[in-house]
Amino acid sequence: MDACTLGDLLDVIGGPSVRLHTAPAGLTAPVTEALLYDAHAPLPSAPGALLLAVGVRAAAAGPLARAAAEAGMTGLVVRGPGGPVAEAEAAGVALLSVDEDAAWHHAHLLLASAIGAGPSPAGNGLGDLFALADAVATAVGGATAVEDPRQRILAYSTIPGQAVDEDRRQGILGLQVPGSPANSEQYRVLFAARGVVRLPALGEGNLPRLAVAVRAGGETLGSLWVVDDGSPAEDAEQALVQGASTAALLLLRARAAQELARHQDGELLRRLLDGTAETGTAAHRLGLGEGPVRVAAFVLGSGTPAHDSEQTSLRLLDLVRLQCEVRYGRHVCVLMDGVVYALLPAVGERGGARHRRLAEDIVARAGQALRVPVRAGLGEVVPGLADVMASRDDADLVLRVLGPELPVAAVDEVRPRVTLLRLTELLGERRELSAGSWRRVLAHDTEHGTDYARTLVCWFDAGCDMAGAAKLLAVHPNTCRYRLRQAQQHVGIDLDDPDERLVLWLQLRTLAGLRA
């Protein structure tokens, strides 16, 4: 990002990740770098920098805000609520905060990536990991692989002449370590150790391994594995430890770059959903081709405690994103006003069965993982990104008519309910549409204890059949007939007029909320 400003930074990673509390110099203030505060070293002169208040409680960071201003810095970043807003305003520096449980190294890399100082030229850091694997293989003297905590192979060395075995071949082919009970036990030993471990060969034809966990700030990021052909370098363990340290930085940077890309894609989807994005540019940026799409919306059920809803919604966002990525590859989701939206490709969809299965699966998994009910609404399939707003409107309406008995639905499945909901809103907004005899019917019932309104609704719902209405009311047909005659006489309605019958039924069903 060239000439990054505070506003640019917040556009990319603002919201749940980074919050702005005050900006005395405005959002056009330049942001040049992100620095970690070191209490044991003098604060450098760093015009435009953001200073991360490592080791300083938010409430006690007032002096640091003043020191940051004296060093020419643009802002101070604290962890958690209760930061020194007044002191920051008086000093003329911006005050930002990250979540209270956020790791400082994570926040630093996220900010640095957004500012433009952190990402590697390759964008995701994987090219650097391959170079690291080659460097470790050369230094240690054995074929090397870099793995994530789920035993997926992220990078591997390609040094000619180094010994390999069948496990390595199969792992590289599938980019996944072959699973077995013995293999799981080796990972348990590895992640319990503090340094390099030597592990025996697993099965005939395989070779032993040297391995070390890759960690940062107590978090396990992955591991480094080297094939031991019996002739490793004398300082192999030291070289492997150094390689793990470098791998930790690269993995953190790759993660920050991925999160930055997700924030940017999410912001773009947000603009698509509210109609402010240019669809051609958005399609290119999001990797979407021409073709129909559909918006899926997910929201927490009414049983979610208010104080947990924001954090739980973020966990729901992660769950929706993961499930969509499993099925569709790279995917973009966004959290807006408590609702998680996902844009689903609809090419080749027949009846939306695949989309519905995805929504049902997410709702079931969310119920288990988050321990709260979740509802899912699927909007109409639209021809392309230009019509995404319409599909979002449909999905939002579906969410409003769902409940415990129906937690997942596409708009076509609940079209009558959605239509009545929209009619209720339209009728209530216009005086001339909400006026009429339905108010007189309700007023008469309230004043005289009659049951004309419900009798009318049951008669309408029964297709104006007296026997059907009587069955719904659990009364004799003559009782139903008598009530209708009395309603016409005392309230002044004309049940022989089909137009008045239709309007009265709509108003009683929608505005009065009556059901048979």
Buried (B, 14 or more C-beta within 10 A) or exposed (E): BEEBBBBBBBBBBBBBBBBBBBBBBEBEBBBBBBBBBEEEEEBEEBEBBBBBBBEBEBEEBBEBBBBBBEBBBBBBBBBBEEBBEEBBBBBBBBBBBBBEEBBBBBBBBBBBBBBBBBBBEBEBBBBBBBBBBBBBBBBBBBBBBBBBBEBBBBBBBEBEEBBBBBBBEEBBEEEBBBEEEEBEEBBEEBBEEEEBBEBEBBEEEBBBBBBBBBBBEEBBBBBBBBBBBEEBBEEBBEBBBBBBEBBBBBBBBBBBBBBBBBBBBBBBBBEBBEEEBEBEEBBEBBEBEEEBBBBBBBBBBEEBEEEBBEEBBBBBBEBBBEBBEEBBEEBBBBBBEEBBBBBBBBEEBEEBEBBBEBBEBBBEBBBEEBEBBBBBBBBBBBEBBBBBBBBBBBBBBBBBBBEEEEBBBBBBBBBEBBEBBEBBEEBEEEEEBBEBBBBBBBEBBEEEEBBBBBBBBBBBBBEBEBEBBBBBBEBEBEBBBEBBEBBBEBBEBEBEEEEBBEBBBBBBBBBBEBEB
